[in-house]
Amino acid sequence: MITAHPSLLRDLIERCETLSGCVATHPSADTVRRLEDAAYTLCVVTGTRELDTALFVARRQMAAAMRRHQPLHP
């Protein structure tokens, strides 16, 4: 099975979490669109259909990569 590089997963997780917080506190059409784009990308790279599931799978894949000592690039 092909998986995304952990640094991409980390970036997408952080982006989704940040944008989710922004949408919750100060929603705007641009922020909602950016969250939808990030969520879509995360779902595609994790093979899922919902953001919560994508976040779970991405975190699990990152943990597995850390166990294999695969380096994360900043």
PQR file with spaces between the fields and no chain letter, atoms N, CA, C, O and H, PARSE charges and radii, in Angstrom:
ATOM       1  N    MET     1       0.842   -1.176    0.000 -0.4000 1.5000
ATOM       2  CA   MET     1       0.000    0.000    0.000 -0.0000 2.0000
ATOM       3  C    MET     1       0.890    1.243    0.000  0.5500 1.7000
ATOM       4  O    MET     1       1.855    1.317    0.760 -0.5500 1.4000
ATOM       5  N    ILE     2       0.575    2.189   -0.827 -0.4000 1.5000
ATOM       6  CA   ILE     2       1.318    3.441   -0.905 -0.0000 2.0000
ATOM       7  C    ILE     2       0.781    4.395    0.151  0.5500 1.7000
ATOM       8  O    ILE     2      -0.430    4.556    0.303 -0.5500 1.4000
ATOM       9  H    ILE     2      -0.209    2.129   -1.445  0.4000 1.0000
ATOM      10  N    THR     3       1.705    5.029    0.884 -0.4000 1.5000
ATOM      11  CA   THR     3       1.298    6.015    1.881 -0.0000 2.0000
ATOM      12  C    THR     3       2.048    7.317    1.630  0.5500 1.7000
ATOM      13  O    THR     3       3.138    7.320    1.058 -0.5500 1.4000
ATOM      14  H    THR     3       2.689    4.898    0.761  0.4000 1.0000
ATOM      15  N    ALA     4       1.456    8.410    2.063 -0.4000 1.5000
ATOM      16  CA   ALA     4       2.074    9.718    1.901 -0.0000 2.0000
ATOM      17  C    ALA     4       3.265    9.848    2.835  0.5500 1.7000
ATOM      18  O    ALA     4       3.340    9.184    3.869 -0.5500 1.4000
ATOM      19  H    ALA     4       0.570    8.407    2.528  0.4000 1.0000
ATOM      20  N    HIS     5       4.183   10.704    2.459 -0.4000 1.5000
ATOM      21  CA   HIS     5       5.350   10.957    3.305 -0.0000 2.0000
ATOM      22  C    HIS     5       4.883   11.606    4.607  0.5500 1.7000
ATOM      23  O    HIS     5       3.981   12.443    4.591 -0.5500 1.4000
ATOM      24  H    HIS     5       4.123   11.244    1.619  0.4000 1.0000
ATOM      25  N    PRO     6       5.486   11.229    5.722 -0.5600 1.5000
ATOM      26  CA   PRO     6       5.059   11.777    7.011  0.2800 2.0000
ATOM      27  C    PRO     6       5.077   13.306    7.087  0.5500 1.7000
ATOM      28  O    PRO     6       4.234   13.893    7.765 -0.5500 1.4000
ATOM      29  N    SER     7       6.017   13.958    6.408 -0.4000 1.5000
ATOM      30  CA   SER     7       6.042   15.425    6.466 -0.0000 2.0000
ATOM      31  C    SER     7       4.825   16.018    5.768  0.5500 1.7000
ATOM      32  O    SER     7       4.321   17.056    6.199 -0.5500 1.4000
ATOM      33  H    SER     7       6.702   13.481    5.857  0.4000 1.0000
ATOM      34  N    LEU     8       4.342   15.385    4.701 -0.4000 1.5000
ATOM      35  CA   LEU     8       3.121   15.844    4.042 -0.0000 2.0000
ATOM      36  C    LEU     8       1.927   15.630    4.959  0.5500 1.7000
ATOM      37  O    LEU     8       1.069   16.503    5.088 -0.5500 1.4000
ATOM      38  H    LEU     8       4.752   14.543    4.351  0.4000 1.0000
ATOM      39  N    LEU     9       1.875   14.468    5.593 -0.4000 1.5000
ATOM      40  CA   LEU     9       0.784   14.191    6.522 -0.0000 2.0000
ATOM      41  C    LEU     9       0.766   15.211    7.658  0.5500 1.7000
ATOM      42  O    LEU     9      -0.286   15.739    8.016 -0.5500 1.4000
ATOM      43  H    LEU     9       2.572   13.758    5.489  0.4000 1.0000
ATOM      44  N    ARG    10       1.936   15.479    8.214 -0.4000 1.5000
ATOM      45  CA   ARG    10       2.032   16.442    9.315 -0.0000 2.0000
ATOM      46  C    ARG    10       1.529   17.814    8.870  0.5500 1.7000
ATOM      47  O    ARG    10       0.778   18.474    9.588 -0.5500 1.4000
ATOM      48  H    ARG    10       2.791   15.050    7.924  0.4000 1.0000
ATOM      49  N    ASP    11       1.950   18.233    7.684 -0.4000 1.5000
ATOM      50  CA   ASP    11       1.528   19.534    7.165 -0.0000 2.0000
ATOM      51  C    ASP    11       0.011   19.591    6.981  0.5500 1.7000
ATOM      52  O    ASP    11      -0.624   20.575    7.358 -0.5500 1.4000
ATOM      53  H    ASP    11       2.560   17.697    7.100  0.4000 1.0000
ATOM      54  N    LEU    12      -0.557   18.557    6.414 -0.4000 1.5000
ATOM      55  CA   LEU    12      -2.002   18.531    6.178 -0.0000 2.0000
ATOM      56  C    LEU    12      -2.788   18.470    7.489  0.5500 1.7000
ATOM      57  O    LEU    12      -3.824   19.122    7.619 -0.5500 1.4000
ATOM      58  H    LEU    12      -0.041   17.757    6.108  0.4000 1.0000
ATOM      59  N    ILE    13      -2.308   17.697    8.453 -0.4000 1.5000
ATOM      60  CA   ILE    13      -2.974   17.629    9.758 -0.0000 2.0000
ATOM      61  C    ILE    13      -2.979   19.011   10.405  0.5500 1.7000
ATOM      62  O    ILE    13      -4.017   19.485   10.869 -0.5500 1.4000
ATOM      63  H    ILE    13      -1.467   17.167    8.347  0.4000 1.0000
ATOM      64  N    GLU    14      -1.817   19.649   10.430 -0.4000 1.5000
ATOM      65  CA   GLU    14      -1.712   20.980   11.040 -0.0000 2.0000
ATOM      66  C    GLU    14      -2.604   21.991   10.320  0.5500 1.7000
ATOM      67  O    GLU    14      -3.270   22.806   10.958 -0.5500 1.4000
ATOM      68  H    GLU    14      -0.975   19.265   10.053  0.4000 1.0000
ATOM      69  N    ARG    15      -2.611   21.931    8.996 -0.4000 1.5000
ATOM      70  CA   ARG    15      -3.436   22.864    8.217 -0.0000 2.0000
ATOM      71  C    ARG    15      -4.918   22.651    8.521  0.5500 1.7000
ATOM      72  O    ARG    15      -5.655   23.614    8.735 -0.5500 1.4000
ATOM      73  H    ARG    15      -2.070   21.269    8.478  0.4000 1.0000
ATOM      74  N    CYS    16      -5.353   21.398    8.538 -0.4000 1.5000
ATOM      75  CA   CYS    16      -6.769   21.115    8.816 -0.0000 2.0000
ATOM      76  C    CYS    16      -7.155   21.553   10.224  0.5500 1.7000
ATOM      77  O    CYS    16      -8.221   22.136   10.423 -0.5500 1.4000
ATOM      78  H    CYS    16      -4.755   20.616    8.364  0.4000 1.0000
ATOM      79  N    GLU    17      -6.300   21.278   11.194 -0.4000 1.5000
ATOM      80  CA   GLU    17      -6.606   21.665   12.573 -0.0000 2.0000
ATOM      81  C    GLU    17      -6.653   23.183   12.722  0.5500 1.7000
ATOM      82  O    GLU    17      -7.556   23.711   13.370 -0.5500 1.4000
ATOM      83  H    GLU    17      -5.434   20.805   11.032  0.4000 1.0000
ATOM      84  N    THR    18      -5.697   23.884   12.133 -0.4000 1.5000
ATOM      85  CA   THR    18      -5.666   25.350   12.210 -0.0000 2.0000
ATOM      86  C    THR    18      -6.890   25.958   11.535  0.5500 1.7000
ATOM      87  O    THR    18      -7.548   26.834   12.095 -0.5500 1.4000
ATOM      88  H    THR    18      -4.964   23.455   11.606  0.4000 1.0000
ATOM      89  N    LEU    19      -7.186   25.486   10.332 -0.4000 1.5000
ATOM      90  CA   LEU    19      -8.332   26.031    9.604 -0.0000 2.0000
ATOM      91  C    LEU    19      -9.652   25.686   10.284  0.5500 1.7000
ATOM      92  O    LEU    19     -10.583   26.491   10.265 -0.5500 1.4000
ATOM      93  H    LEU    19      -6.652   24.774    9.877  0.4000 1.0000
ATOM      94  N    SER    20      -9.745   24.506   10.881 -0.4000 1.5000
ATOM      95  CA   SER    20     -10.961   24.144   11.618 -0.0000 2.0000
ATOM      96  C    SER    20     -11.191   25.111   12.772  0.5500 1.7000
ATOM      97  O    SER    20     -12.319   25.533   13.027 -0.5500 1.4000
ATOM      98  H    SER    20      -8.988   23.852   10.897  0.4000 1.0000
ATOM      99  N    GLY    21     -10.115   25.455   13.462 -0.4000 1.5000
ATOM     100  CA   GLY    21     -10.226   26.425   14.548 -0.0000 2.0000
ATOM     101  C    GLY    21     -10.654   27.793   14.045  0.5500 1.7000
ATOM     102  O    GLY    21     -11.472   28.463   14.675 -0.5500 1.4000
ATOM     103  H    GLY    21      -9.199   25.112   13.255  0.4000 1.0000
ATOM     104  N    CYS    22     -10.108   28.204   12.922 -0.4000 1.5000
ATOM     105  CA   CYS    22     -10.480   29.493   12.336 -0.0000 2.0000
ATOM     106  C    CYS    22     -11.943   29.505   11.914  0.5500 1.7000
ATOM     107  O    CYS    22     -12.650   30.489   12.133 -0.5500 1.4000
ATOM     108  H    CYS    22      -9.444   27.660   12.411  0.4000 1.0000
ATOM     109  N    VAL    23     -12.390   28.424   11.316 -0.4000 1.5000
ATOM     110  CA   VAL    23     -13.791   28.338   10.884 -0.0000 2.0000
ATOM     111  C    VAL    23     -14.715   28.375   12.095  0.5500 1.7000
ATOM     112  O    VAL    23     -15.791   28.971   12.039 -0.5500 1.4000
ATOM     113  H    VAL    23     -11.816   27.625   11.138  0.4000 1.0000
ATOM     114  N    ALA    24     -14.300   27.740   13.187 -0.4000 1.5000
ATOM     115  CA   ALA    24     -15.138   27.707   14.388 -0.0000 2.0000
ATOM     116  C    ALA    24     -15.250   29.078   15.046  0.5500 1.7000
ATOM     117  O    ALA    24     -16.294   29.417   15.603 -0.5500 1.4000
ATOM     118  H    ALA    24     -13.426   27.256   13.232  0.4000 1.0000
ATOM     119  N    THR    25     -14.182   29.863   14.983 -0.4000 1.5000
ATOM     120  CA   THR    25     -14.194   31.153   15.683 -0.0000 2.0000
ATOM     121  C    THR    25     -14.523   32.334   14.786  0.5500 1.7000
ATOM     122  O    THR    25     -15.246   33.239   15.203 -0.5500 1.4000
ATOM     123  H    THR    25     -13.334   29.588   14.530  0.4000 1.0000
ATOM     124  N    HIS    26     -14.010   32.343   13.567 -0.4000 1.5000
ATOM     125  CA   HIS    26     -14.230   33.461   12.641 -0.0000 2.0000
ATOM     126  C    HIS    26     -14.459   32.923   11.226  0.5500 1.7000
ATOM     127  O    HIS    26     -13.591   33.056   10.363 -0.5500 1.4000
ATOM     128  H    HIS    26     -13.424   31.608   13.228  0.4000 1.0000
ATOM     129  N    PRO    27     -15.608   32.325   10.992 -0.5600 1.5000
ATOM     130  CA   PRO    27     -15.839   31.722    9.672  0.2800 2.0000
ATOM     131  C    PRO    27     -15.891   32.764    8.559  0.5500 1.7000
ATOM     132  O    PRO    27     -16.484   33.832    8.709 -0.5500 1.4000
ATOM     133  N    SER    28     -15.266   32.432    7.461 -0.4000 1.5000
ATOM     134  CA   SER    28     -15.363   33.241    6.244 -0.0000 2.0000
ATOM     135  C    SER    28     -15.398   32.273    5.072  0.5500 1.7000
ATOM     136  O    SER    28     -14.985   31.119    5.188 -0.5500 1.4000
ATOM     137  H    SER    28     -14.784   31.565    7.339  0.4000 1.0000
ATOM     138  N    ALA    29     -15.888   32.750    3.963 -0.4000 1.5000
ATOM     139  CA   ALA    29     -15.986   31.888    2.781 -0.0000 2.0000
ATOM     140  C    ALA    29     -14.609   31.380    2.367  0.5500 1.7000
ATOM     141  O    ALA    29     -14.464   30.221    1.981 -0.5500 1.4000
ATOM     142  H    ALA    29     -16.224   33.688    3.869  0.4000 1.0000
ATOM     143  N    ASP    30     -13.595   32.247    2.446 -0.4000 1.5000
ATOM     144  CA   ASP    30     -12.241   31.852    2.057 -0.0000 2.0000
ATOM     145  C    ASP    30     -11.696   30.779    2.989  0.5500 1.7000
ATOM     146  O    ASP    30     -11.108   29.800    2.529 -0.5500 1.4000
ATOM     147  H    ASP    30     -13.713   33.190    2.760  0.4000 1.0000
ATOM     148  N    THR    31     -11.884   30.953    4.288 -0.4000 1.5000
ATOM     149  CA   THR    31     -11.379   29.980    5.257 -0.0000 2.0000
ATOM     150  C    THR    31     -12.084   28.641    5.097  0.5500 1.7000
ATOM     151  O    THR    31     -11.444   27.591    5.161 -0.5500 1.4000
ATOM     152  H    THR    31     -12.362   31.749    4.661  0.4000 1.0000
ATOM     153  N    VAL    32     -13.380   28.670    4.892 -0.4000 1.5000
ATOM     154  CA   VAL    32     -14.137   27.428    4.684 -0.0000 2.0000
ATOM     155  C    VAL    32     -13.630   26.709    3.436  0.5500 1.7000
ATOM     156  O    VAL    32     -13.448   25.492    3.450 -0.5500 1.4000
ATOM     157  H    VAL    32     -13.899   29.523    4.840  0.4000 1.0000
ATOM     158  N    ARG    33     -13.399   27.468    2.349 -0.4000 1.5000
ATOM     159  CA   ARG    33     -12.910   26.865    1.111 -0.0000 2.0000
ATOM     160  C    ARG    33     -11.525   26.263    1.314  0.5500 1.7000
ATOM     161  O    ARG    33     -11.249   25.168    0.825 -0.5500 1.4000
ATOM     162  H    ARG    33     -13.546   28.457    2.339  0.4000 1.0000
ATOM     163  N    ARG    34     -10.657   26.963    2.027 -0.4000 1.5000
ATOM     164  CA   ARG    34      -9.310   26.455    2.293 -0.0000 2.0000
ATOM     165  C    ARG    34      -9.364   25.187    3.143  0.5500 1.7000
ATOM     166  O    ARG    34      -8.593   24.255    2.913 -0.5500 1.4000
ATOM     167  H    ARG    34     -10.880   27.852    2.425  0.4000 1.0000
ATOM     168  N    LEU    35     -10.267   25.145    4.121 -0.4000 1.5000
ATOM     169  CA   LEU    35     -10.429   23.936    4.933 -0.0000 2.0000
ATOM     170  C    LEU    35     -10.944   22.786    4.074  0.5500 1.7000
ATOM     171  O    LEU    35     -10.456   21.662    4.187 -0.5500 1.4000
ATOM     172  H    LEU    35     -10.894   25.902    4.308  0.4000 1.0000
ATOM     173  N    GLU    36     -11.909   23.054    3.231 -0.4000 1.5000
ATOM     174  CA   GLU    36     -12.431   22.007    2.354 -0.0000 2.0000
ATOM     175  C    GLU    36     -11.336   21.454    1.445  0.5500 1.7000
ATOM     176  O    GLU    36     -11.253   20.244    1.236 -0.5500 1.4000
ATOM     177  H    GLU    36     -12.305   23.967    3.139  0.4000 1.0000
ATOM     178  N    ASP    37     -10.495   22.339    0.903 -0.4000 1.5000
ATOM     179  CA   ASP    37      -9.390   21.901    0.037 -0.0000 2.0000
ATOM     180  C    ASP    37      -8.391   21.033    0.805  0.5500 1.7000
ATOM     181  O    ASP    37      -7.974   19.981    0.319 -0.5500 1.4000
ATOM     182  H    ASP    37     -10.563   23.322    1.073  0.4000 1.0000
ATOM     183  N    ALA    38      -8.011   21.474    2.000 -0.4000 1.5000
ATOM     184  CA   ALA    38      -7.053   20.710    2.803 -0.0000 2.0000
ATOM     185  C    ALA    38      -7.651   19.370    3.224  0.5500 1.7000
ATOM     186  O    ALA    38      -6.973   18.343    3.190 -0.5500 1.4000
ATOM     187  H    ALA    38      -8.349   22.328    2.395  0.4000 1.0000
ATOM     188  N    ALA    39      -8.918   19.387    3.620 -0.4000 1.5000
ATOM     189  CA   ALA    39      -9.587   18.151    4.035 -0.0000 2.0000
ATOM     190  C    ALA    39      -9.683   17.177    2.860  0.5500 1.7000
ATOM     191  O    ALA    39      -9.451   15.979    3.024 -0.5500 1.4000
ATOM     192  H    ALA    39      -9.468   20.222    3.647  0.4000 1.0000
ATOM     193  N    TYR    40     -10.022   17.686    1.686 -0.4000 1.5000
ATOM     194  CA   TYR    40     -10.104   16.840    0.498 -0.0000 2.0000
ATOM     195  C    TYR    40      -8.752   16.184    0.217  0.5500 1.7000
ATOM     196  O    TYR    40      -8.678   14.983   -0.041 -0.5500 1.4000
ATOM     197  H    TYR    40     -10.210   18.659    1.553  0.4000 1.0000
ATOM     198  N    THR    41      -7.683   16.987    0.271 -0.4000 1.5000
ATOM     199  CA   THR    41      -6.349   16.462    0.005 -0.0000 2.0000
ATOM     200  C    THR    41      -5.968   15.403    1.032  0.5500 1.7000
ATOM     201  O    THR    41      -5.427   14.356    0.676 -0.5500 1.4000
ATOM     202  H    THR    41      -7.744   17.962    0.480  0.4000 1.0000
ATOM     203  N    LEU    42      -6.246   15.671    2.300 -0.4000 1.5000
ATOM     204  CA   LEU    42      -5.936   14.691    3.344 -0.0000 2.0000
ATOM     205  C    LEU    42      -6.733   13.410    3.136  0.5500 1.7000
ATOM     206  O    LEU    42      -6.204   12.313    3.315 -0.5500 1.4000
ATOM     207  H    LEU    42      -6.685   16.522    2.590  0.4000 1.0000
ATOM     208  N    CYS    43      -7.983   13.541    2.763 -0.4000 1.5000
ATOM     209  CA   CYS    43      -8.798   12.344    2.496 -0.0000 2.0000
ATOM     210  C    CYS    43      -8.232   11.543    1.330  0.5500 1.7000
ATOM     211  O    CYS    43      -8.194   10.314    1.384 -0.5500 1.4000
ATOM     212  H    CYS    43      -8.413   14.432    2.618  0.4000 1.0000
ATOM     213  N    VAL    44      -7.794   12.223    0.283 -0.4000 1.5000
ATOM     214  CA   VAL    44      -7.234   11.531   -0.881 -0.0000 2.0000
ATOM     215  C    VAL    44      -5.974   10.771   -0.492  0.5500 1.7000
ATOM     216  O    VAL    44      -5.826    9.599   -0.838 -0.5500 1.4000
ATOM     217  H    VAL    44      -7.825   13.222    0.239  0.4000 1.0000
ATOM     218  N    VAL    45      -5.059   11.431    0.227 -0.4000 1.5000
ATOM     219  CA   VAL    45      -3.786   10.766    0.537 -0.0000 2.0000
ATOM     220  C    VAL    45      -3.936    9.668    1.583  0.5500 1.7000
ATOM     221  O    VAL    45      -3.063    8.809    1.702 -0.5500 1.4000
ATOM     222  H    VAL    45      -5.179   12.383    0.507  0.4000 1.0000
ATOM     223  N    THR    46      -5.033    9.683    2.347 -0.4000 1.5000
ATOM     224  CA   THR    46      -5.254    8.614    3.334 -0.0000 2.0000
ATOM     225  C    THR    46      -6.259    7.578    2.852  0.5500 1.7000
ATOM     226  O    THR    46      -6.465    6.564    3.520 -0.5500 1.4000
ATOM     227  H    THR    46      -5.743   10.381    2.251  0.4000 1.0000
ATOM     228  N    GLY    47      -6.881    7.811    1.719 -0.4000 1.5000
ATOM     229  CA   GLY    47      -7.851    6.856    1.193 -0.0000 2.0000
ATOM     230  C    GLY    47      -9.144    6.819    1.984  0.5500 1.7000
ATOM     231  O    GLY    47      -9.779    5.771    2.104 -0.5500 1.4000
ATOM     232  H    GLY    47      -6.714    8.634    1.176  0.4000 1.0000
ATOM     233  N    THR    48      -9.533    7.974    2.527 -0.4000 1.5000
ATOM     234  CA   THR    48     -10.751    8.056    3.336 -0.0000 2.0000
ATOM     235  C    THR    48     -11.726    9.045    2.706  0.5500 1.7000
ATOM     236  O    THR    48     -11.437    9.644    1.670 -0.5500 1.4000
ATOM     237  H    THR    48      -9.017    8.825    2.429  0.4000 1.0000
ATOM     238  N    ARG    49     -12.893    9.210    3.351 -0.4000 1.5000
ATOM     239  CA   ARG    49     -13.909   10.107    2.797 -0.0000 2.0000
ATOM     240  C    ARG    49     -14.356   11.197    3.751  0.5500 1.7000
ATOM     241  O    ARG    49     -15.059   12.122    3.345 -0.5500 1.4000
ATOM     242  H    ARG    49     -13.128    8.723    4.193  0.4000 1.0000
ATOM     243  N    GLU    50     -13.963   11.105    5.012 -0.4000 1.5000
ATOM     244  CA   GLU    50     -14.380   12.103    6.004 -0.0000 2.0000
ATOM     245  C    GLU    50     -13.163   12.622    6.745  0.5500 1.7000
ATOM     246  O    GLU    50     -12.209   11.882    6.983 -0.5500 1.4000
ATOM     247  H    GLU    50     -13.392   10.354    5.342  0.4000 1.0000
ATOM     248  N    LEU    51     -13.199   13.901    7.110 -0.4000 1.5000
ATOM     249  CA   LEU    51     -12.053   14.535    7.739 -0.0000 2.0000
ATOM     250  C    LEU    51     -11.642   13.845    9.038  0.5500 1.7000
ATOM     251  O    LEU    51     -10.453   13.610    9.252 -0.5500 1.4000
ATOM     252  H    LEU    51     -13.974   14.502    6.916  0.4000 1.0000
ATOM     253  N    ASP    52     -12.584   13.520    9.898 -0.4000 1.5000
ATOM     254  CA   ASP    52     -12.229   12.873   11.170 -0.0000 2.0000
ATOM     255  C    ASP    52     -11.495   11.555   10.928  0.5500 1.7000
ATOM     256  O    ASP    52     -10.506   11.257   11.597 -0.5500 1.4000
ATOM     257  H    ASP    52     -13.550   13.711    9.724  0.4000 1.0000
ATOM     258  N    THR    53     -11.975   10.784    9.990 -0.4000 1.5000
ATOM     259  CA   THR    53     -11.330    9.513    9.663 -0.0000 2.0000
ATOM     260  C    THR    53      -9.954    9.756    9.053  0.5500 1.7000
ATOM     261  O    THR    53      -8.994    9.057    9.376 -0.5500 1.4000
ATOM     262  H    THR    53     -12.778   11.025    9.446  0.4000 1.0000
ATOM     263  N    ALA    54      -9.863   10.743    8.176 -0.4000 1.5000
ATOM     264  CA   ALA    54      -8.580   11.067    7.545 -0.0000 2.0000
ATOM     265  C    ALA    54      -7.547   11.489    8.589  0.5500 1.7000
ATOM     266  O    ALA    54      -6.387   11.083    8.518 -0.5500 1.4000
ATOM     267  H    ALA    54     -10.643   11.311    7.913  0.4000 1.0000
ATOM     268  N    LEU    55      -7.965   12.296    9.550 -0.4000 1.5000
ATOM     269  CA   LEU    55      -7.055   12.723   10.611 -0.0000 2.0000
ATOM     270  C    LEU    55      -6.575   11.521   11.421  0.5500 1.7000
ATOM     271  O    LEU    55      -5.390   11.421   11.740 -0.5500 1.4000
ATOM     272  H    LEU    55      -8.907   12.626    9.608  0.4000 1.0000
ATOM     273  N    PHE    56      -7.480   10.619   11.751 -0.4000 1.5000
ATOM     274  CA   PHE    56      -7.129    9.419   12.505 -0.0000 2.0000
ATOM     275  C    PHE    56      -6.118    8.572   11.736  0.5500 1.7000
ATOM     276  O    PHE    56      -5.098    8.156   12.284 -0.5500 1.4000
ATOM     277  H    PHE    56      -8.443   10.701   11.492  0.4000 1.0000
ATOM     278  N    VAL    57      -6.410    8.325   10.466 -0.4000 1.5000
ATOM     279  CA   VAL    57      -5.534    7.484    9.644 -0.0000 2.0000
ATOM     280  C    VAL    57      -4.173    8.156    9.465  0.5500 1.7000
ATOM     281  O    VAL    57      -3.139    7.493    9.548 -0.5500 1.4000
ATOM     282  H    VAL    57      -7.238    8.663   10.020  0.4000 1.0000
ATOM     283  N    ALA    58      -4.168    9.457    9.221 -0.4000 1.5000
ATOM     284  CA   ALA    58      -2.907   10.178    9.024 -0.0000 2.0000
ATOM     285  C    ALA    58      -2.048   10.116   10.283  0.5500 1.7000
ATOM     286  O    ALA    58      -0.838    9.901   10.201 -0.5500 1.4000
ATOM     287  H    ALA    58      -5.007    9.995    9.153  0.4000 1.0000
ATOM     288  N    ARG    59      -2.661   10.300   11.429 -0.4000 1.5000
ATOM     289  CA   ARG    59      -1.906   10.217   12.690 -0.0000 2.0000
ATOM     290  C    ARG    59      -1.355    8.808   12.905  0.5500 1.7000
ATOM     291  O    ARG    59      -0.230    8.638   13.375 -0.5500 1.4000
ATOM     292  H    ARG    59      -3.644   10.474   11.495  0.4000 1.0000
ATOM     293  N    ARG    60      -2.140    7.821   12.562 -0.4000 1.5000
ATOM     294  CA   ARG    60      -1.691    6.431   12.704 -0.0000 2.0000
ATOM     295  C    ARG    60      -0.524    6.148   11.757  0.5500 1.7000
ATOM     296  O    ARG    60       0.436    5.476   12.137 -0.5500 1.4000
ATOM     297  H    ARG    60      -3.054    7.959   12.179  0.4000 1.0000
ATOM     298  N    GLN    61      -0.604    6.657   10.529 -0.4000 1.5000
ATOM     299  CA   GLN    61       0.489    6.466    9.576 -0.0000 2.0000
ATOM     300  C    GLN    61       1.752    7.186   10.033  0.5500 1.7000
ATOM     301  O    GLN    61       2.857    6.667    9.870 -0.5500 1.4000
ATOM     302  H    GLN    61      -1.383    7.203   10.221  0.4000 1.0000
ATOM     303  N    MET    62       1.597    8.377   10.604 -0.4000 1.5000
ATOM     304  CA   MET    62       2.757    9.101   11.119 -0.0000 2.0000
ATOM     305  C    MET    62       3.402    8.345   12.280  0.5500 1.7000
ATOM     306  O    MET    62       4.627    8.268   12.371 -0.5500 1.4000
ATOM     307  H    MET    62       0.700    8.798   10.736  0.4000 1.0000
ATOM     308  N    ALA    63       2.582    7.793   13.157 -0.4000 1.5000
ATOM     309  CA   ALA    63       3.103    7.022   14.287 -0.0000 2.0000
ATOM     310  C    ALA    63       3.866    5.799   13.786  0.5500 1.7000
ATOM     311  O    ALA    63       4.922    5.464   14.324 -0.5500 1.4000
ATOM     312  H    ALA    63       1.587    7.855   13.083  0.4000 1.0000
ATOM     313  N    ALA    64       3.350    5.143   12.777 -0.4000 1.5000
ATOM     314  CA   ALA    64       4.029    3.976   12.210 -0.0000 2.0000
ATOM     315  C    ALA    64       5.367    4.384   11.601  0.5500 1.7000
ATOM     316  O    ALA    64       6.359    3.667   11.730 -0.5500 1.4000
ATOM     317  H    ALA    64       2.493    5.415   12.340  0.4000 1.0000
ATOM     318  N    ALA    65       5.389    5.529   10.943 -0.4000 1.5000
ATOM     319  CA   ALA    65       6.630    6.018   10.350 -0.0000 2.0000
ATOM     320  C    ALA    65       7.650    6.337   11.434  0.5500 1.7000
ATOM     321  O    ALA    65       8.839    6.070   11.263 -0.5500 1.4000
ATOM     322  H    ALA    65       4.583    6.112   10.838  0.4000 1.0000
ATOM     323  N    MET    66       7.203    6.896   12.530 -0.4000 1.5000
ATOM     324  CA   MET    66       8.106    7.211   13.631 -0.0000 2.0000
ATOM     325  C    MET    66       8.677    5.921   14.235  0.5500 1.7000
ATOM     326  O    MET    66       9.845    5.880   14.623 -0.5500 1.4000
ATOM     327  H    MET    66       6.237    7.112   12.668  0.4000 1.0000
ATOM     328  N    ARG    67       7.871    4.896   14.310 -0.4000 1.5000
ATOM     329  CA   ARG    67       8.357    3.615   14.831 -0.0000 2.0000
ATOM     330  C    ARG    67       9.431    3.028   13.911  0.5500 1.7000
ATOM     331  O    ARG    67      10.339    2.333   14.366 -0.5500 1.4000
ATOM     332  H    ARG    67       6.922    4.930   13.995  0.4000 1.0000
ATOM     333  N    ARG    68       9.316    3.317   12.619 -0.4000 1.5000
ATOM     334  CA   ARG    68      10.322    2.845   11.660 -0.0000 2.0000
ATOM     335  C    ARG    68      11.502    3.802   11.576  0.5500 1.7000
ATOM     336  O    ARG    68      12.446    3.564   10.823 -0.5500 1.4000
ATOM     337  H    ARG    68       8.579    3.882   12.249  0.4000 1.0000
ATOM     338  N    HIS    69      11.451    4.879   12.343 -0.4000 1.5000
ATOM     339  CA   HIS    69      12.517    5.884   12.378 -0.0000 2.0000
ATOM     340  C    HIS    69      12.682    6.573   11.036  0.5500 1.7000
ATOM     341  O    HIS    69      13.792    6.940   10.653 -0.5500 1.4000
ATOM     342  H    HIS    69      10.684    5.072   12.954  0.4000 1.0000
ATOM     343  N    GLN    70      11.594    6.746   10.331 -0.4000 1.5000
ATOM     344  CA   GLN    70      11.639    7.473    9.075 -0.0000 2.0000
ATOM     345  C    GLN    70      11.713    8.962    9.421  0.5500 1.7000
ATOM     346  O    GLN    70      10.836    9.469   10.120 -0.5500 1.4000
ATOM     347  H    GLN    70      10.692    6.448   10.642  0.4000 1.0000
ATOM     348  N    PRO    71      12.740    9.670    8.949 -0.5600 1.5000
ATOM     349  CA   PRO    71      12.892   11.069    9.334  0.2800 2.0000
ATOM     350  C    PRO    71      11.794   11.952    8.757  0.5500 1.7000
ATOM     351  O    PRO    71      11.311   11.731    7.646 -0.5500 1.4000
ATOM     352  N    LEU    72      11.415   12.956    9.540 -0.4000 1.5000
ATOM     353  CA   LEU    72      10.465   13.961    9.082 -0.0000 2.0000
ATOM     354  C    LEU    72      11.249   15.176    8.627  0.5500 1.7000
ATOM     355  O    LEU    72      12.186   15.605    9.300 -0.5500 1.4000
ATOM     356  H    LEU    72      11.808   13.136   10.441  0.4000 1.0000
ATOM     357  N    HIS    73      10.874   15.724    7.503 -0.4000 1.5000
ATOM     358  CA   HIS    73      11.533   16.923    7.001 -0.0000 2.0000
ATOM     359  C    HIS    73      10.711   18.137    7.389  0.5500 1.7000
ATOM     360  O    HIS    73       9.486   18.118    7.267 -0.5500 1.4000
ATOM     361  H    HIS    73      10.112   15.375    6.956  0.4000 1.0000
ATOM     362  N    PRO    74      11.367   19.199    7.857 -0.5600 1.5000
ATOM     363  CA   PRO    74      10.611   20.397    8.245  0.2800 2.0000
ATOM     364  C    PRO    74       9.954   21.077    7.076  0.5500 1.7000
ATOM     365  O    PRO    74       9.285   22.096    7.249 -0.5500 1.4000
